[in-house]
Amino acid sequence: MKIYTKTGDNGITSLFGGTRVPKHHIRIDSYGTVDELNSWLGLIAGQEIPENYKDELQTIQKKLFTVGAILATEPQKATLKNGQERLNIERIGSDDIVSLEMSMDSMDEVLPQMTHFILPGGHPAVSYCHIARTVCRRAERKTTILYENEPFDTNVLTYLNRLSDYLFVLARKLSMDLGVKEIKWIPEKRD
């Protein structure tokens, strides 16, 4: 099978289930942004960071493929005529959300209390976490637009929301692990 099909040359693509839509459709934009996020997570995992975070990130990447598949499937086409699910994969569940929360709680236990906003940066791995966090927030914004028009499992929205928080905490934890000083944003007072 060739990687190129030429069926999208005119700016139209297929959703899972066969419906053809413009490539700028909010559904495409939603799962495309999740795909972009997944690529950033791969970049973070490729850095010199502790192995346990690499493992966590790989698990999250797999979950993001699930999110993408859910977003690529129109709700009205999710079930076949015989009642069988077209998308026969495990869904995002509350246990996936709890897993992110537990990981954040574990990292937070050893981090200094935050008293100010923190400037992103200090080390490539930390910066990549912050970029991934902002891409995750964009994915969340796009999926909420899609959800308003064509609702899907709300665990997807919750997972993306929690994931952006996780990436922020991971950036802070990696700063600590890598010996990078967090630079606080302290607003300058006007004269």
NULUM-109217 format. One line per 10 residues: for each residue x, y, z of N, C-alpha, C. Coordinates in pm, 1 decimal. Atoms other than C-alpha are relative to their C-alpha. Example, Ala and Ser with C-alpha at 12.3 -4.5 7.8 and 13.67 -1.06 7.14 Angstrom:
// NULUM-109217
89.0 -119.0 0.0 1230.0 -450.0 780.0 90.0 120.0 0.0; -82.0 -119.0 -6.0 1367.0 -106.0 714.0 -77.0 109.0 73.0
//
This chain:
// NULUM-109217
83.8 -117.5 0.0 0.0 0.0 0.0 88.6 124.2 0.0; -76.5 -123.0 5.9 138.7 339.1 -94.4 -49.1 96.4 107.2; 35.1 -97.3 -103.9 147.3 616.1 164.9 -82.9 113.8 -58.1; 78.4 -107.1 61.2 3.4 865.4 -81.2 -115.3 -58.8 -81.0; 120.4 48.9 69.2 -347.2 823.6 -220.2 -48.2 95.5 -107.3; 39.9 -106.6 91.9 -393.5 1149.7 -412.0 -146.0 41.3 17.3; 141.8 -33.8 -18.4 -752.5 1164.6 -279.3 -19.4 132.0 74.0; 10.6 -126.0 -72.8 -674.9 1475.8 -73.7 58.4 118.0 -74.9; -65.1 -105.6 78.0 -518.4 1677.7 -352.3 -86.5 124.3 -18.5; 89.2 -114.7 20.8 -824.1 1900.6 -381.0 -47.3 61.5 132.3
32.8 -61.3 -128.7 -834.2 1990.4 -8.3 -111.9 -68.8 76.2; 105.5 78.1 -66.5 -1088.2 1722.9 92.9 64.2 -128.3 52.0; -51.3 124.2 -57.2 -1018.5 1424.4 317.3 -115.1 -82.0 56.8; 102.6 90.5 -53.1 -1207.2 1128.7 463.4 12.5 -15.6 150.3; 6.0 34.4 -141.3 -1315.2 1076.8 820.7 -9.1 -151.3 11.9; 20.6 141.8 -23.3 -1323.9 732.4 977.5 -149.8 -28.2 -18.3; 140.2 24.2 33.7 -1647.3 597.1 831.2 -30.3 45.0 -141.8; 11.7 -30.9 141.5 -1596.6 749.1 488.0 -49.3 137.8 -39.1; 49.8 -133.3 34.4 -1752.2 1095.8 505.7 116.0 87.3 -45.0; -102.4 -90.6 52.6 -1553.5 1346.0 298.3 -27.6 141.3 50.4
12.9 -136.1 -54.0 -1490.8 1688.6 454.9 121.9 81.5 -42.2; -116.9 -84.7 28.5 -1266.2 1989.0 386.4 108.4 -20.8 105.3; -110.5 21.5 -93.0 -922.4 1962.0 546.0 4.2 104.3 111.6; 5.7 -100.2 -105.9 -997.7 2275.9 748.7 -118.7 -21.8 94.2; 114.7 33.4 -85.6 -1305.8 2112.2 910.4 46.8 -10.2 145.3; -37.4 -0.8 -141.0 -1303.2 2146.1 1290.6 35.9 -139.9 50.3; -33.7 136.4 -41.7 -1294.2 1766.9 1328.3 144.8 -33.0 -40.4; -136.9 23.8 47.9 -975.5 1748.4 1117.4 98.1 84.4 81.7; -84.5 -90.3 -78.0 -830.0 2048.6 1300.3 19.9 -53.0 141.6; -8.9 54.2 -135.8 -905.5 1882.2 1635.3 97.5 -116.4 7.5
-89.4 115.1 -13.1 -740.2 1548.6 1572.6 137.2 28.0 -59.9; -130.4 -41.1 51.2 -463.8 1713.6 1370.2 83.7 66.5 107.8; -71.8 -65.1 -109.5 -371.7 1923.1 1672.5 40.8 -102.7 105.3; -36.5 109.8 -91.1 -377.2 1611.2 1891.1 120.4 -75.2 -57.2; -113.1 65.9 65.5 -140.9 1451.2 1637.6 127.5 83.6 16.9; -114.5 -89.1 -21.1 88.5 1755.4 1660.6 50.3 -13.7 143.9; -35.8 16.7 -140.8 83.8 1724.2 2039.9 76.7 -130.4 20.5; -63.8 130.0 -13.6 175.7 1357.4 2010.8 144.9 5.2 -48.7; -136.4 -14.3 52.2 480.9 1451.7 1803.0 89.7 72.7 99.4; -77.5 -71.0 -101.2 595.1 1698.7 2068.1 33.7 -92.2 117.0
-27.9 93.6 -109.8 561.8 1426.9 2333.3 112.2 -95.6 -38.2; -109.4 84.6 48.0 785.9 1206.4 2120.6 133.9 70.5 10.1; -123.4 -78.1 -10.9 1043.4 1484.6 2114.2 45.5 8.9 145.8; -35.2 -5.4 -142.8 1030.6 1518.7 2493.6 57.7 -134.1 44.2; -44.7 134.2 -40.1 1066.2 1142.5 2538.0 137.1 -33.7 -58.1; -130.2 23.2 60.5 1371.5 1151.1 2311.9 113.5 76.7 66.2; -101.4 -77.3 -71.7 1554.8 1384.8 2550.1 63.5 -86.0 109.3; -66.4 69.0 -111.3 1793.5 1280.7 2827.0 -76.8 31.3 128.2; 83.2 -15.6 -118.8 1526.3 1252.4 3094.7 -13.4 -136.9 66.2; 15.3 129.5 -67.0 1456.5 981.5 3354.4 -93.4 -95.2 -77.0
71.4 104.3 75.6 1326.8 656.5 3205.7 -147.9 -8.2 36.7; 140.5 10.7 -40.5 1004.4 659.5 3410.0 -85.7 103.3 -72.1; 76.6 -101.3 73.4 896.9 982.7 3235.5 -12.1 -38.1 -146.9; 7.9 47.9 138.7 980.3 834.6 2896.3 -111.5 -103.6 -12.2; 104.6 102.8 1.1 756.7 538.0 2981.0 -139.0 62.6 11.3; 128.3 -69.5 -15.4 475.5 767.5 3098.6 -40.5 69.1 -129.5; 30.1 -72.1 123.8 501.9 975.8 2783.8 -41.8 -95.4 -111.7; 39.2 96.9 102.2 483.3 667.7 2563.1 -142.4 -50.5 24.1; 137.9 39.2 -33.4 167.7 556.3 2744.6 -97.2 109.6 -42.2; 85.4 -113.1 38.0 20.4 903.5 2694.0 -11.3 9.1 -152.0
4.9 -3.7 146.8 113.7 892.7 2324.6 -100.8 -101.3 -53.8; 96.2 102.6 43.0 -86.0 571.9 2287.1 -143.1 47.4 26.7; 133.3 -53.4 -31.9 -382.3 736.4 2461.1 -39.6 108.9 -99.0; 31.3 -105.5 96.4 -355.9 1030.3 2221.8 -39.4 -56.9 -136.5; 47.5 65.3 122.3 -391.0 791.8 1927.1 -146.6 -39.7 15.6; 140.5 31.5 -28.2 -714.2 675.8 2090.9 -85.3 126.0 -10.8; 72.5 -127.4 9.4 -824.8 1039.0 2130.1 -18.3 39.0 -145.8; 7.8 -33.4 141.9 -745.2 1100.9 1764.0 -101.9 -84.2 -74.4; 96.6 89.0 66.0 -946.5 799.2 1653.8 -143.1 37.9 37.0; 133.9 -42.7 -44.2 -1245.5 913.4 1860.5 -40.4 127.7 -72.1
30.0 -127.5 65.2 -1224.1 1263.2 1715.3 -18.6 -15.2 -151.1; 10.3 22.2 145.1 -1190.7 1124.5 1360.4 -127.0 -74.1 -39.0; 120.4 77.8 26.8 -1516.9 931.2 1392.3 -124.7 82.8 28.4; 126.5 -71.1 -20.7 -1850.2 1103.4 1340.2 -90.8 -83.2 89.2; 86.6 76.5 -91.2 -2092.0 1005.5 1619.2 -106.4 -82.3 -73.7; 105.1 72.2 71.2 -2363.2 907.2 1368.4 54.4 -117.3 -82.6; -59.7 110.3 75.5 -2115.3 674.9 1192.4 79.1 -94.0 90.8; -77.4 79.6 -94.6 -1966.7 522.3 1508.7 -53.0 -142.4 12.4; 62.2 131.7 -11.2 -2206.6 227.2 1494.0 -39.9 -49.8 -138.5; 38.8 61.5 127.1 -2255.5 -10.4 1202.4 -149.4 -33.4 2.4
143.5 30.3 10.3 -2603.3 -107.1 1079.5 -42.3 -116.4 88.3; 33.0 115.2 -84.2 -2586.0 -431.7 1276.3 16.0 29.9 149.4; -12.7 -40.4 -139.1 -2527.0 -235.3 1598.8 140.5 -12.8 55.8; -137.6 16.7 -44.3 -2159.0 -322.8 1620.9 75.1 133.4 -11.1; -78.8 -123.4 2.8 -1912.8 -43.2 1701.6 97.1 -2.7 -117.3; -94.7 -12.1 110.9 -1718.3 75.3 1398.9 141.8 16.5 55.7; -128.8 -28.8 -62.3 -1436.0 197.3 1623.8 16.3 -93.7 119.2; -9.9 103.9 -101.4 -1352.5 -115.9 1819.9 134.1 9.0 73.4; -121.3 -20.3 -79.5 -1081.5 20.4 2050.5 -40.5 41.8 140.7; 25.6 -43.0 -137.4 -1052.0 88.1 2421.0 -11.2 152.0 3.9
24.8 -143.8 -10.6 -1179.8 433.5 2512.3 85.2 63.7 108.9; -63.9 -72.4 -110.3 -1034.8 700.8 2737.3 -93.8 -11.3 119.2; 83.7 20.2 -117.8 -1159.6 618.9 3084.6 44.4 85.6 117.4; -33.1 -78.3 -118.7 -1159.1 779.0 3425.2 132.5 -46.3 60.2; -127.6 49.1 -51.1 -863.4 555.6 3518.1 118.3 66.1 -70.6; -106.1 -69.8 72.7 -655.7 728.8 3247.2 20.2 140.5 56.8; -5.3 -133.9 -58.7 -739.7 1065.8 3399.4 62.2 -6.5 139.1; -55.0 18.9 -134.8 -663.9 941.8 3751.9 149.9 -28.3 -7.4; -142.7 29.5 16.9 -328.2 810.5 3626.8 81.2 128.5 -16.4; -67.9 -129.0 16.0 -229.9 1161.9 3514.1 2.3 76.1 132.5
8.8 -70.7 -127.7 -348.9 1307.0 3845.3 97.7 -57.9 102.4; -90.6 64.3 -95.1 -150.6 1052.6 4048.3 145.3 33.6 -31.9; -135.7 -35.2 40.0 162.6 1123.8 3849.1 32.2 144.5 38.9; -20.2 -140.8 -39.2 118.8 1498.6 3902.2 16.3 12.4 151.2; -7.6 -5.7 -146.4 58.4 1447.5 4274.8 136.3 -47.6 48.6; -129.8 54.5 -37.4 375.9 1239.4 4300.0 112.0 100.5 -27.5; -102.5 -100.5 32.7 585.4 1505.1 4123.8 -13.2 121.8 90.1; 25.9 -120.0 -81.5 421.9 1788.3 4319.2 51.6 -12.7 143.1; -44.6 21.8 -138.2 520.1 1630.3 4652.2 142.0 49.1 24.7; -140.6 -37.2 -18.1 886.2 1714.8 4591.6 33.7 136.6 -58.9
-24.8 -130.4 62.1 848.3 2045.0 4406.1 -22.4 112.7 99.8; 26.6 -115.2 -86.1 876.4 2381.3 4578.0 -134.6 62.2 -36.2; 129.6 -63.9 24.0 549.2 2567.5 4616.7 17.2 111.5 -102.6; -3.4 -105.0 101.0 472.6 2794.8 4324.8 -57.2 128.3 57.7; 46.2 -128.5 -51.4 443.1 3159.4 4420.5 -20.0 103.1 -111.6; 8.6 -90.8 114.3 467.9 3322.6 4075.6 -14.3 -82.5 -127.3; -6.9 66.0 130.1 420.0 3240.1 3711.8 146.7 -25.4 -31.9; -136.5 38.3 34.9 726.9 3075.1 3561.3 20.9 22.7 -149.5; -31.9 -18.2 141.2 894.0 3174.8 3236.5 40.1 -135.0 -58.5; -39.6 125.3 62.4 915.8 2874.6 3001.9 147.1 5.9 -43.4
-136.9 6.3 48.8 1272.1 2767.2 2931.2 96.8 -54.3 102.0; -107.1 43.9 -88.7 1603.6 2690.2 3091.7 72.5 -123.6 -48.2; -58.0 124.3 52.4 1665.0 2358.5 2915.0 -90.9 -47.4 -113.1; 86.9 45.3 110.8 1543.2 2208.2 2585.1 -114.1 -91.7 44.0; 106.6 92.5 -42.1 1349.0 1927.5 2758.5 -112.2 74.5 71.0; 98.6 -79.6 -72.5 1174.3 2179.7 2982.6 -79.8 85.4 -98.8; 66.5 -83.1 101.4 1098.4 2410.7 2689.0 -95.8 -82.8 -84.3; 88.3 87.4 79.0 955.9 2119.7 2488.4 -126.4 -34.2 77.4; 119.1 25.3 -82.8 724.0 2042.0 2779.5 -96.0 118.1 -6.8; 85.3 -119.0 4.8 596.6 2398.9 2775.3 -63.6 17.2 -138.3
59.4 -6.5 134.3 548.3 2391.6 2397.8 -112.2 -102.7 -11.2; 102.5 104.8 4.0 359.7 2062.3 2429.3 -122.7 41.0 81.3; 111.8 -47.1 -83.5 147.8 2215.1 2708.3 -87.2 98.3 -77.2; 79.2 -98.9 74.2 44.0 2505.2 2485.0 -70.0 -63.4 -119.0; 66.2 72.5 109.8 -29.5 2271.3 2193.2 -117.0 -80.1 55.6; 108.6 74.2 -64.2 -236.9 2059.7 2431.5 -117.6 92.0 29.0; 108.2 -96.1 -25.6 -435.5 2367.8 2533.6 -72.0 36.1 -130.4; 62.3 -28.9 129.6 -494.7 2446.7 2165.1 -86.9 -117.8 -43.5; 79.4 118.9 33.2 -611.2 2088.8 2107.8 -128.4 -1.8 81.3; 117.2 -4.7 -87.0 -846.2 2127.6 2401.3 -100.1 104.1 -50.0
90.7 -104.2 50.9 -988.5 2453.5 2262.3 -71.6 -47.2 -125.9; 60.5 46.3 125.4 -1047.0 2295.2 1922.1 -101.5 -111.3 25.3; 93.4 109.9 -26.6 -1209.1 1982.1 2063.9 -125.9 48.8 70.3; 121.4 -52.6 -62.8 -1445.8 2191.0 2274.6 -93.3 61.5 -104.2; 83.4 -50.5 110.4 -1565.7 2362.8 1956.2 -70.3 -116.8 -67.7; 59.3 119.2 62.3 -1619.7 2021.7 1797.6 -108.5 -57.9 89.9; 95.7 57.1 -94.8 -1795.1 1897.9 2113.5 -131.4 77.8 2.5; 121.7 -82.0 1.9 -2041.3 2189.8 2102.6 -89.8 -34.8 -117.9; 75.8 31.6 120.9 -2146.8 2084.6 1751.8 -34.5 -147.7 -13.7; 19.4 144.5 12.1 -2110.8 1705.5 1768.4 57.8 -66.6 124.1
-50.9 53.1 -127.2 -2081.0 1575.5 2126.1 59.9 -141.0 -13.0; -66.3 129.7 -11.6 -1854.1 1281.4 2207.1 29.3 -21.5 147.4; -28.8 34.7 -139.1 -1731.9 1118.1 2528.4 76.7 113.5 68.7; -62.3 -113.3 -69.8 -1647.6 1396.6 2775.1 133.7 -36.0 64.6; -130.2 39.4 -53.8 -1354.4 1191.7 2909.6 113.6 50.3 -89.2; -101.2 -51.5 91.8 -1166.2 1308.9 2599.2 36.2 143.1 39.1; -25.2 -138.6 -40.0 -1205.4 1672.9 2703.3 73.0 6.1 133.7; -63.0 2.1 -131.8 -1113.6 1596.2 3063.6 145.0 -45.4 -10.0; -135.9 51.8 16.2 -807.3 1396.5 2955.0 92.7 107.7 -55.4; -83.5 -106.2 57.0 -675.6 1682.9 2740.8 24.4 111.6 101.3
-14.7 -103.1 -102.7 -737.8 1930.0 3021.6 103.0 -43.1 103.5; -92.4 50.7 -100.9 -553.0 1713.8 3272.8 140.7 -15.7 -57.7; -130.2 19.9 62.2 -273.4 1641.7 3025.6 78.5 130.4 -6.6; -73.0 -127.1 4.0 -188.9 2009.6 2987.0 55.4 33.8 139.0; -49.4 -19.8 -136.9 -160.9 2032.9 3366.8 120.2 -90.5 27.4; -109.7 96.0 -16.8 58.7 1721.5 3367.5 127.3 52.5 -65.7; -118.5 -48.6 71.3 292.1 1876.3 3110.4 64.0 118.6 71.3; -54.3 -110.8 -78.4 328.8 2188.9 3323.5 78.6 -53.1 119.9; -66.5 57.0 -117.6 414.4 1984.3 3632.2 125.7 -75.3 -42.5; -118.5 70.9 49.9 650.9 1766.4 3427.6 111.8 98.9 -32.8
-101.4 -102.2 29.9 830.8 2080.8 3306.5 68.2 45.4 128.7; -56.4 -42.1 -128.4 877.2 2189.5 3667.4 88.1 -110.5 60.5; -75.9 112.2 -57.3 993.5 1842.9 3776.5 129.7 -21.2 -76.6; -122.8 15.2 77.9 1241.3 1818.0 3489.9 96.9 113.7 29.2; -87.5 -111.3 -39.0 1373.8 2163.0 3582.7 75.6 -37.6 127.2; -63.5 40.9 -125.0 1440.9 2027.2 3929.5 101.9 -111.6 -25.5; -87.9 114.7 25.1 1590.1 1698.3 3805.3 125.8 39.8 -76.2; -112.4 -41.7 84.6 1814.2 1874.9 3553.5 79.7 115.3 60.8; -71.1 -107.8 -67.0 1924.7 2143.6 3798.6 -17.0 135.5 -66.7; 28.7 -125.1 69.9 1762.3 2424.4 3601.5 -76.5 92.6 92.7
67.5 -97.8 -85.1 1662.6 2737.4 3787.0 -128.1 47.6 -68.4; 125.3 -54.9 51.3 1299.3 2836.8 3742.0 6.4 152.6 12.0; -0.5 -146.1 -0.8 1274.2 3202.0 3645.6 -142.9 47.5 19.8; 134.2 -48.3 -33.3 975.7 3366.6 3808.8 -32.0 125.2 -79.9; 46.6 -123.8 63.3 772.8 3626.7 3627.6 -50.4 90.4 111.3; 39.6 -99.0 -100.6 754.7 3923.6 3858.7 -29.3 127.5 -76.0; 36.6 -117.6 78.3 561.4 4206.2 3695.7 70.9 124.8 52.3; -62.5 -127.7 -38.2 740.5 4538.7 3692.2 -110.1 100.7 29.5; 98.6 -102.7 -38.3 554.8 4817.7 3863.4 20.1 122.1 -86.3; -8.3 -124.6 76.3 473.2 5127.3 3667.6 42.2 114.0 90.3
-41.9 -117.2 -78.8 631.1 5451.8 3781.3 -111.0 100.0 8.4
//
